[in-house]
Amino acid sequence: AVSASTLLPEGRMGCSASKLGTLDEPTVAATAVLQVSGIELSFDEVHDAVCDELEAHPEVWVRESKEMGLVVERFKALEGSVPMMHLIHGLAIEKLDRLPRSDELDDEGKPYWRTLEDLHAAWKPHPFENDPTREYKKLNVVFLSHRWSKPTLGLPDDDDNTKASIVVKQSKYGRDTYETDNWWWVDWVCANQNNTAGHIAALPLYIAASTECFSVYIPGGDYDRRGWIRCERALSASLNSPRSWKMIPPKVFAECTAKGEPPEKSEWWTLEDPFGGEATVEGDRIYLARLSALALKMWPVGYACNWKGDNKYAEWGYQSELVYGETKIYTWCMNYFAGI
């Protein structure tokens, strides 16, 4: 059985358990709560706070070009109502050669993640670790969408730590090519694995706050049919950007190429209805329904804020309404760019 302290195989945390922090309770009830600043918050309470925030301040959240200072100020205003955003640096993952669990501590007794608020307050241009003659010029916040490799064991990565390796390589590519300091939101690391309900409800803000959204993508199989994968795509396209980037595990990429079926360098993804997607836990459909409805609601806002009158998006055929099963987004395969 999968509980609220684990993540679902399609890459999202189970959040519908009546008992949190246990490994033997099925995620079937809709009464999960999150402890934030001493206050118990239900999924509904966090979701309502997120919806109100997006409606009240679309100029902050629903933007392709983020003003991170404004995002941080809004997170501060929501403290106690929404779990804050945690991020981990690519270098920390490189040193471990794996993804640490959210409650794991480093040698100094501190979490491997930092809050966006603390990170933003302390960040300034600084030299590369491998080349002191160059420096990071920009803080880059990246949201990682993925499906767990070993869901029945409660483990997000495979024996080769492929996802950790992909994050490290993509971080180095951003550093060396664009001089960006890459900090990642990865569910296993950045969402409290003992109490995940509020993090599920806050997903729209985490995605909206990110500079970029990446998918660890496996062609074929049921990946594109998973409800939570569909949900993250829709939220990313609606709140962040109708452009997307995918990263295919190197072994899978090599296997496809060897068979004479190399992945496309770019392609269109159809945004399918998350509610109609496959779900390991049927009780999670209530959350898929509410988050997919939010993506529908916010799409016209993103269109008005970002894409209306933009010749590039007009040429690509973006419309002011999101229609599941029809609307497509453009995605690039980063393996061709980052050498993954």
Contacts in CASP RR format, 6 or more apart in sequence:
PFRMAT RR
TARGET T0000
AUTHOR 0000-0000-0000
METHOD contacts of the structure
MODEL  1
AVSASTLLPEGRMGCSASKLGTLDEPTVAATAVLQVSGIELSFDEVHDAV
CDELEAHPEVWVRESKEMGLVVERFKALEGSVPMMHLIHGLAIEKLDRLP
RSDELDDEGKPYWRTLEDLHAAWKPHPFENDPTREYKKLNVVFLSHRWSK
PTLGLPDDDDNTKASIVVKQSKYGRDTYETDNWWWVDWVCANQNNTAGHI
AALPLYIAASTECFSVYIPGGDYDRRGWIRCERALSASLNSPRSWKMIPP
KVFAECTAKGEPPEKSEWWTLEDPFGGEATVEGDRIYLARLSALALKMWP
VGYACNWKGDNKYAEWGYQSELVYGETKIYTWCMNYFAGI
1 24 0 8 1.000
1 25 0 8 1.000
1 26 0 8 1.000
2 8 0 8 1.000
2 14 0 8 1.000
2 26 0 8 1.000
2 27 0 8 1.000
2 151 0 8 1.000
2 152 0 8 1.000
2 154 0 8 1.000
2 280 0 8 1.000
2 281 0 8 1.000
3 14 0 8 1.000
3 17 0 8 1.000
3 19 0 8 1.000
3 20 0 8 1.000
3 21 0 8 1.000
3 22 0 8 1.000
3 23 0 8 1.000
3 24 0 8 1.000
3 25 0 8 1.000
3 26 0 8 1.000
3 27 0 8 1.000
4 13 0 8 1.000
4 14 0 8 1.000
4 15 0 8 1.000
4 16 0 8 1.000
4 17 0 8 1.000
4 19 0 8 1.000
4 20 0 8 1.000
4 21 0 8 1.000
4 22 0 8 1.000
4 25 0 8 1.000
4 27 0 8 1.000
4 32 0 8 1.000
4 195 0 8 1.000
4 196 0 8 1.000
4 197 0 8 1.000
5 20 0 8 1.000
5 21 0 8 1.000
5 22 0 8 1.000
5 23 0 8 1.000
5 193 0 8 1.000
5 194 0 8 1.000
5 195 0 8 1.000
5 196 0 8 1.000
6 13 0 8 1.000
6 14 0 8 1.000
6 23 0 8 1.000
6 151 0 8 1.000
6 154 0 8 1.000
6 193 0 8 1.000
7 13 0 8 1.000
7 14 0 8 1.000
7 148 0 8 1.000
7 151 0 8 1.000
7 154 0 8 1.000
7 156 0 8 1.000
7 187 0 8 1.000
7 188 0 8 1.000
7 193 0 8 1.000
7 196 0 8 1.000
8 14 0 8 1.000
8 148 0 8 1.000
8 151 0 8 1.000
8 228 0 8 1.000
8 279 0 8 1.000
8 280 0 8 1.000
8 281 0 8 1.000
8 284 0 8 1.000
9 147 0 8 1.000
9 148 0 8 1.000
9 151 0 8 1.000
9 152 0 8 1.000
9 226 0 8 1.000
9 280 0 8 1.000
10 147 0 8 1.000
10 148 0 8 1.000
10 226 0 8 1.000
10 227 0 8 1.000
10 228 0 8 1.000
10 229 0 8 1.000
10 278 0 8 1.000
10 279 0 8 1.000
10 280 0 8 1.000
11 145 0 8 1.000
11 146 0 8 1.000
11 147 0 8 1.000
11 148 0 8 1.000
11 156 0 8 1.000
11 187 0 8 1.000
11 226 0 8 1.000
11 228 0 8 1.000
11 229 0 8 1.000
12 187 0 8 1.000
12 200 0 8 1.000
12 203 0 8 1.000
12 228 0 8 1.000
12 231 0 8 1.000
12 232 0 8 1.000
13 187 0 8 1.000
13 191 0 8 1.000
13 193 0 8 1.000
13 196 0 8 1.000
13 199 0 8 1.000
13 200 0 8 1.000
14 27 0 8 1.000
14 196 0 8 1.000
14 200 0 8 1.000
14 281 0 8 1.000
14 284 0 8 1.000
15 27 0 8 1.000
15 32 0 8 1.000
15 43 0 8 1.000
15 196 0 8 1.000
15 197 0 8 1.000
15 198 0 8 1.000
15 199 0 8 1.000
15 200 0 8 1.000
15 201 0 8 1.000
15 284 0 8 1.000
15 287 0 8 1.000
16 27 0 8 1.000
16 28 0 8 1.000
16 29 0 8 1.000
16 30 0 8 1.000
16 32 0 8 1.000
16 43 0 8 1.000
16 197 0 8 1.000
16 281 0 8 1.000
16 283 0 8 1.000
16 284 0 8 1.000
16 286 0 8 1.000
16 287 0 8 1.000
17 25 0 8 1.000
17 26 0 8 1.000
17 27 0 8 1.000
17 28 0 8 1.000
17 29 0 8 1.000
17 32 0 8 1.000
18 25 0 8 1.000
18 28 0 8 1.000
18 29 0 8 1.000
18 31 0 8 1.000
18 32 0 8 1.000
19 25 0 8 1.000
20 32 0 8 1.000
20 33 0 8 1.000
20 194 0 8 1.000
20 195 0 8 1.000
20 196 0 8 1.000
20 197 0 8 1.000
21 194 0 8 1.000
21 195 0 8 1.000
26 281 0 8 1.000
27 281 0 8 1.000
27 283 0 8 1.000
27 284 0 8 1.000
28 281 0 8 1.000
28 283 0 8 1.000
30 43 0 8 1.000
30 283 0 8 1.000
30 286 0 8 1.000
31 42 0 8 1.000
32 42 0 8 1.000
32 43 0 8 1.000
32 196 0 8 1.000
32 197 0 8 1.000
32 198 0 8 1.000
33 40 0 8 1.000
33 41 0 8 1.000
33 42 0 8 1.000
33 195 0 8 1.000
33 197 0 8 1.000
34 40 0 8 1.000
34 41 0 8 1.000
34 42 0 8 1.000
34 43 0 8 1.000
34 46 0 8 1.000
34 83 0 8 1.000
34 192 0 8 1.000
34 195 0 8 1.000
34 196 0 8 1.000
34 197 0 8 1.000
34 198 0 8 1.000
34 199 0 8 1.000
35 41 0 8 1.000
35 195 0 8 1.000
36 80 0 8 1.000
36 81 0 8 1.000
36 82 0 8 1.000
36 83 0 8 1.000
36 198 0 8 1.000
37 79 0 8 1.000
37 80 0 8 1.000
39 80 0 8 1.000
41 80 0 8 1.000
41 81 0 8 1.000
41 197 0 8 1.000
41 198 0 8 1.000
42 197 0 8 1.000
43 197 0 8 1.000
43 198 0 8 1.000
43 200 0 8 1.000
43 201 0 8 1.000
43 287 0 8 1.000
44 201 0 8 1.000
45 81 0 8 1.000
45 201 0 8 1.000
46 81 0 8 1.000
46 82 0 8 1.000
46 83 0 8 1.000
46 197 0 8 1.000
46 198 0 8 1.000
46 201 0 8 1.000
46 202 0 8 1.000
47 201 0 8 1.000
47 290 0 8 1.000
47 291 0 8 1.000
49 78 0 8 1.000
49 81 0 8 1.000
49 82 0 8 1.000
50 82 0 8 1.000
50 201 0 8 1.000
50 202 0 8 1.000
50 204 0 8 1.000
50 205 0 8 1.000
50 294 0 8 1.000
51 294 0 8 1.000
53 61 0 8 1.000
53 74 0 8 1.000
53 78 0 8 1.000
53 82 0 8 1.000
53 205 0 8 1.000
54 61 0 8 1.000
54 62 0 8 1.000
54 204 0 8 1.000
54 205 0 8 1.000
54 208 0 8 1.000
54 239 0 8 1.000
54 294 0 8 1.000
54 298 0 8 1.000
54 301 0 8 1.000
57 74 0 8 1.000
58 298 0 8 1.000
58 301 0 8 1.000
58 302 0 8 1.000
58 305 0 8 1.000
59 305 0 8 1.000
60 67 0 8 1.000
60 70 0 8 1.000
60 71 0 8 1.000
60 74 0 8 1.000
61 71 0 8 1.000
61 74 0 8 1.000
61 205 0 8 1.000
61 208 0 8 1.000
61 209 0 8 1.000
61 239 0 8 1.000
62 208 0 8 1.000
62 238 0 8 1.000
62 239 0 8 1.000
62 298 0 8 1.000
62 301 0 8 1.000
62 302 0 8 1.000
62 305 0 8 1.000
62 306 0 8 1.000
63 305 0 8 1.000
63 306 0 8 1.000
64 240 0 8 1.000
64 241 0 8 1.000
64 306 0 8 1.000
66 141 0 8 1.000
66 209 0 8 1.000
66 210 0 8 1.000
66 211 0 8 1.000
68 120 0 8 1.000
68 139 0 8 1.000
68 141 0 8 1.000
68 209 0 8 1.000
68 211 0 8 1.000
69 120 0 8 1.000
71 116 0 8 1.000
71 209 0 8 1.000
72 116 0 8 1.000
72 117 0 8 1.000
72 120 0 8 1.000
72 121 0 8 1.000
75 82 0 8 1.000
75 84 0 8 1.000
75 85 0 8 1.000
75 116 0 8 1.000
75 117 0 8 1.000
75 205 0 8 1.000
75 209 0 8 1.000
76 117 0 8 1.000
78 205 0 8 1.000
82 198 0 8 1.000
82 201 0 8 1.000
82 202 0 8 1.000
82 205 0 8 1.000
83 191 0 8 1.000
83 192 0 8 1.000
83 198 0 8 1.000
83 199 0 8 1.000
83 202 0 8 1.000
84 115 0 8 1.000
84 116 0 8 1.000
84 117 0 8 1.000
85 115 0 8 1.000
85 116 0 8 1.000
85 185 0 8 1.000
85 190 0 8 1.000
85 202 0 8 1.000
85 205 0 8 1.000
85 206 0 8 1.000
85 209 0 8 1.000
86 102 0 8 1.000
86 111 0 8 1.000
86 113 0 8 1.000
86 114 0 8 1.000
86 115 0 8 1.000
86 116 0 8 1.000
86 185 0 8 1.000
86 189 0 8 1.000
86 190 0 8 1.000
86 191 0 8 1.000
87 113 0 8 1.000
87 114 0 8 1.000
87 115 0 8 1.000
87 116 0 8 1.000
87 119 0 8 1.000
87 141 0 8 1.000
87 183 0 8 1.000
87 184 0 8 1.000
87 185 0 8 1.000
87 190 0 8 1.000
88 100 0 8 1.000
88 112 0 8 1.000
88 113 0 8 1.000
88 114 0 8 1.000
88 183 0 8 1.000
88 184 0 8 1.000
88 186 0 8 1.000
88 189 0 8 1.000
88 190 0 8 1.000
89 171 0 8 1.000
89 181 0 8 1.000
89 182 0 8 1.000
89 183 0 8 1.000
89 184 0 8 1.000
90 167 0 8 1.000
90 168 0 8 1.000
90 171 0 8 1.000
90 182 0 8 1.000
90 183 0 8 1.000
90 184 0 8 1.000
91 129 0 8 1.000
91 171 0 8 1.000
92 100 0 8 1.000
92 106 0 8 1.000
92 112 0 8 1.000
93 99 0 8 1.000
93 100 0 8 1.000
93 164 0 8 1.000
93 167 0 8 1.000
93 168 0 8 1.000
93 171 0 8 1.000
93 184 0 8 1.000
94 168 0 8 1.000
94 171 0 8 1.000
96 112 0 8 1.000
96 164 0 8 1.000
97 161 0 8 1.000
97 164 0 8 1.000
98 157 0 8 1.000
98 161 0 8 1.000
98 164 0 8 1.000
99 156 0 8 1.000
99 157 0 8 1.000
99 161 0 8 1.000
99 163 0 8 1.000
99 164 0 8 1.000
99 167 0 8 1.000
99 186 0 8 1.000
99 188 0 8 1.000
99 189 0 8 1.000
100 112 0 8 1.000
100 189 0 8 1.000
101 188 0 8 1.000
101 189 0 8 1.000
101 193 0 8 1.000
102 111 0 8 1.000
102 113 0 8 1.000
102 188 0 8 1.000
102 189 0 8 1.000
102 190 0 8 1.000
102 191 0 8 1.000
102 192 0 8 1.000
102 193 0 8 1.000
102 194 0 8 1.000
103 111 0 8 1.000
103 192 0 8 1.000
103 193 0 8 1.000
103 194 0 8 1.000
104 111 0 8 1.000
104 112 0 8 1.000
105 111 0 8 1.000
105 112 0 8 1.000
106 112 0 8 1.000
112 189 0 8 1.000
113 189 0 8 1.000
113 190 0 8 1.000
114 183 0 8 1.000
116 141 0 8 1.000
116 209 0 8 1.000
119 139 0 8 1.000
119 183 0 8 1.000
120 139 0 8 1.000
123 139 0 8 1.000
123 181 0 8 1.000
125 135 0 8 1.000
125 136 0 8 1.000
125 137 0 8 1.000
126 135 0 8 1.000
126 136 0 8 1.000
126 181 0 8 1.000
127 133 0 8 1.000
127 134 0 8 1.000
127 135 0 8 1.000
127 136 0 8 1.000
128 134 0 8 1.000
128 135 0 8 1.000
128 136 0 8 1.000
128 175 0 8 1.000
134 179 0 8 1.000
135 179 0 8 1.000
136 175 0 8 1.000
136 179 0 8 1.000
136 180 0 8 1.000
136 181 0 8 1.000
137 179 0 8 1.000
137 180 0 8 1.000
138 178 0 8 1.000
138 179 0 8 1.000
138 180 0 8 1.000
138 181 0 8 1.000
139 180 0 8 1.000
139 181 0 8 1.000
139 183 0 8 1.000
140 174 0 8 1.000
140 178 0 8 1.000
140 180 0 8 1.000
140 181 0 8 1.000
140 182 0 8 1.000
140 183 0 8 1.000
140 211 0 8 1.000
140 212 0 8 1.000
141 183 0 8 1.000
141 184 0 8 1.000
141 185 0 8 1.000
141 209 0 8 1.000
141 210 0 8 1.000
141 211 0 8 1.000
141 212 0 8 1.000
142 170 0 8 1.000
142 182 0 8 1.000
142 183 0 8 1.000
142 184 0 8 1.000
142 185 0 8 1.000
142 210 0 8 1.000
142 211 0 8 1.000
142 212 0 8 1.000
142 213 0 8 1.000
142 214 0 8 1.000
143 184 0 8 1.000
143 185 0 8 1.000
143 206 0 8 1.000
143 207 0 8 1.000
143 210 0 8 1.000
143 212 0 8 1.000
143 213 0 8 1.000
143 214 0 8 1.000
143 236 0 8 1.000
143 240 0 8 1.000
144 163 0 8 1.000
144 167 0 8 1.000
144 184 0 8 1.000
144 185 0 8 1.000
144 186 0 8 1.000
144 187 0 8 1.000
144 214 0 8 1.000
144 215 0 8 1.000
144 216 0 8 1.000
145 213 0 8 1.000
145 214 0 8 1.000
145 215 0 8 1.000
145 216 0 8 1.000
145 229 0 8 1.000
145 232 0 8 1.000
145 233 0 8 1.000
145 236 0 8 1.000
146 156 0 8 1.000
146 163 0 8 1.000
146 186 0 8 1.000
146 215 0 8 1.000
146 216 0 8 1.000
147 216 0 8 1.000
147 218 0 8 1.000
147 223 0 8 1.000
147 226 0 8 1.000
147 229 0 8 1.000
148 154 0 8 1.000
148 155 0 8 1.000
148 156 0 8 1.000
149 155 0 8 1.000
149 156 0 8 1.000
149 157 0 8 1.000
149 158 0 8 1.000
149 162 0 8 1.000
149 163 0 8 1.000
150 156 0 8 1.000
150 157 0 8 1.000
150 158 0 8 1.000
151 280 0 8 1.000
156 163 0 8 1.000
156 186 0 8 1.000
156 187 0 8 1.000
156 188 0 8 1.000
157 163 0 8 1.000
157 164 0 8 1.000
160 251 0 8 1.000
162 216 0 8 1.000
162 249 0 8 1.000
162 250 0 8 1.000
162 251 0 8 1.000
163 186 0 8 1.000
163 216 0 8 1.000
163 249 0 8 1.000
165 250 0 8 1.000
166 216 0 8 1.000
166 247 0 8 1.000
166 249 0 8 1.000
166 340 0 8 1.000
167 184 0 8 1.000
167 186 0 8 1.000
169 338 0 8 1.000
169 339 0 8 1.000
169 340 0 8 1.000
170 182 0 8 1.000
170 214 0 8 1.000
170 247 0 8 1.000
170 334 0 8 1.000
170 338 0 8 1.000
170 340 0 8 1.000
171 182 0 8 1.000
171 184 0 8 1.000
173 334 0 8 1.000
173 337 0 8 1.000
173 338 0 8 1.000
173 339 0 8 1.000
173 340 0 8 1.000
174 180 0 8 1.000
174 182 0 8 1.000
174 338 0 8 1.000
175 181 0 8 1.000
175 182 0 8 1.000
184 190 0 8 1.000
185 206 0 8 1.000
185 210 0 8 1.000
187 199 0 8 1.000
191 199 0 8 1.000
192 199 0 8 1.000
199 206 0 8 1.000
200 287 0 8 1.000
201 287 0 8 1.000
203 231 0 8 1.000
203 232 0 8 1.000
203 235 0 8 1.000
203 291 0 8 1.000
204 235 0 8 1.000
204 239 0 8 1.000
204 291 0 8 1.000
204 294 0 8 1.000
204 298 0 8 1.000
207 213 0 8 1.000
207 232 0 8 1.000
207 235 0 8 1.000
207 236 0 8 1.000
207 239 0 8 1.000
207 240 0 8 1.000
208 239 0 8 1.000
208 240 0 8 1.000
210 240 0 8 1.000
212 245 0 8 1.000
213 232 0 8 1.000
213 236 0 8 1.000
213 240 0 8 1.000
213 241 0 8 1.000
213 244 0 8 1.000
213 245 0 8 1.000
214 245 0 8 1.000
214 246 0 8 1.000
214 247 0 8 1.000
214 334 0 8 1.000
215 229 0 8 1.000
215 232 0 8 1.000
215 233 0 8 1.000
215 244 0 8 1.000
215 245 0 8 1.000
215 246 0 8 1.000
215 247 0 8 1.000
215 331 0 8 1.000
216 246 0 8 1.000
216 247 0 8 1.000
216 248 0 8 1.000
216 249 0 8 1.000
217 223 0 8 1.000
217 246 0 8 1.000
217 247 0 8 1.000
217 248 0 8 1.000
218 248 0 8 1.000
218 249 0 8 1.000
218 252 0 8 1.000
219 248 0 8 1.000
219 252 0 8 1.000
219 256 0 8 1.000
219 263 0 8 1.000
222 278 0 8 1.000
223 229 0 8 1.000
224 230 0 8 1.000
224 269 0 8 1.000
224 272 0 8 1.000
225 272 0 8 1.000
225 277 0 8 1.000
225 278 0 8 1.000
226 277 0 8 1.000
226 278 0 8 1.000
226 279 0 8 1.000
227 274 0 8 1.000
227 275 0 8 1.000
227 276 0 8 1.000
227 277 0 8 1.000
227 278 0 8 1.000
227 279 0 8 1.000
227 288 0 8 1.000
228 274 0 8 1.000
228 279 0 8 1.000
228 284 0 8 1.000
228 288 0 8 1.000
230 271 0 8 1.000
230 272 0 8 1.000
230 273 0 8 1.000
230 274 0 8 1.000
230 276 0 8 1.000
230 277 0 8 1.000
230 292 0 8 1.000
231 274 0 8 1.000
231 288 0 8 1.000
231 291 0 8 1.000
231 292 0 8 1.000
231 295 0 8 1.000
233 244 0 8 1.000
233 269 0 8 1.000
233 271 0 8 1.000
233 329 0 8 1.000
234 271 0 8 1.000
234 274 0 8 1.000
234 292 0 8 1.000
234 295 0 8 1.000
234 296 0 8 1.000
234 322 0 8 1.000
234 324 0 8 1.000
235 291 0 8 1.000
235 294 0 8 1.000
235 295 0 8 1.000
236 244 0 8 1.000
237 244 0 8 1.000
237 271 0 8 1.000
237 295 0 8 1.000
237 299 0 8 1.000
237 322 0 8 1.000
237 327 0 8 1.000
237 329 0 8 1.000
238 294 0 8 1.000
238 295 0 8 1.000
238 296 0 8 1.000
238 298 0 8 1.000
238 299 0 8 1.000
238 302 0 8 1.000
238 322 0 8 1.000
239 295 0 8 1.000
239 298 0 8 1.000
239 302 0 8 1.000
241 306 0 8 1.000
242 307 0 8 1.000
242 313 0 8 1.000
242 316 0 8 1.000
242 318 0 8 1.000
242 329 0 8 1.000
242 330 0 8 1.000
243 329 0 8 1.000
243 330 0 8 1.000
243 331 0 8 1.000
243 332 0 8 1.000
244 269 0 8 1.000
244 329 0 8 1.000
244 330 0 8 1.000
244 331 0 8 1.000
244 332 0 8 1.000
245 331 0 8 1.000
245 332 0 8 1.000
245 334 0 8 1.000
246 331 0 8 1.000
246 332 0 8 1.000
246 333 0 8 1.000
246 334 0 8 1.000
247 333 0 8 1.000
247 334 0 8 1.000
247 335 0 8 1.000
247 338 0 8 1.000
247 340 0 8 1.000
248 256 0 8 1.000
248 263 0 8 1.000
248 333 0 8 1.000
248 335 0 8 1.000
248 340 0 8 1.000
250 335 0 8 1.000
250 340 0 8 1.000
253 262 0 8 1.000
253 263 0 8 1.000
253 335 0 8 1.000
253 340 0 8 1.000
256 262 0 8 1.000
256 263 0 8 1.000
257 263 0 8 1.000
263 333 0 8 1.000
263 335 0 8 1.000
264 333 0 8 1.000
265 332 0 8 1.000
265 333 0 8 1.000
265 336 0 8 1.000
266 330 0 8 1.000
266 331 0 8 1.000
266 332 0 8 1.000
266 333 0 8 1.000
267 330 0 8 1.000
267 331 0 8 1.000
267 333 0 8 1.000
268 328 0 8 1.000
268 329 0 8 1.000
268 330 0 8 1.000
268 331 0 8 1.000
269 328 0 8 1.000
269 329 0 8 1.000
269 330 0 8 1.000
269 331 0 8 1.000
270 325 0 8 1.000
270 326 0 8 1.000
270 327 0 8 1.000
270 328 0 8 1.000
271 322 0 8 1.000
271 324 0 8 1.000
271 325 0 8 1.000
271 327 0 8 1.000
271 328 0 8 1.000
271 329 0 8 1.000
272 324 0 8 1.000
272 325 0 8 1.000
273 292 0 8 1.000
273 324 0 8 1.000
273 325 0 8 1.000
274 288 0 8 1.000
274 289 0 8 1.000
274 291 0 8 1.000
274 292 0 8 1.000
274 295 0 8 1.000
275 285 0 8 1.000
275 288 0 8 1.000
275 289 0 8 1.000
275 292 0 8 1.000
276 285 0 8 1.000
276 288 0 8 1.000
277 288 0 8 1.000
279 285 0 8 1.000
279 288 0 8 1.000
292 324 0 8 1.000
295 322 0 8 1.000
296 322 0 8 1.000
296 324 0 8 1.000
299 320 0 8 1.000
299 321 0 8 1.000
299 322 0 8 1.000
300 320 0 8 1.000
300 321 0 8 1.000
303 318 0 8 1.000
303 319 0 8 1.000
303 320 0 8 1.000
304 320 0 8 1.000
306 313 0 8 1.000
307 313 0 8 1.000
307 314 0 8 1.000
307 318 0 8 1.000
308 320 0 8 1.000
316 330 0 8 1.000
319 327 0 8 1.000
321 327 0 8 1.000
334 340 0 8 1.000
END
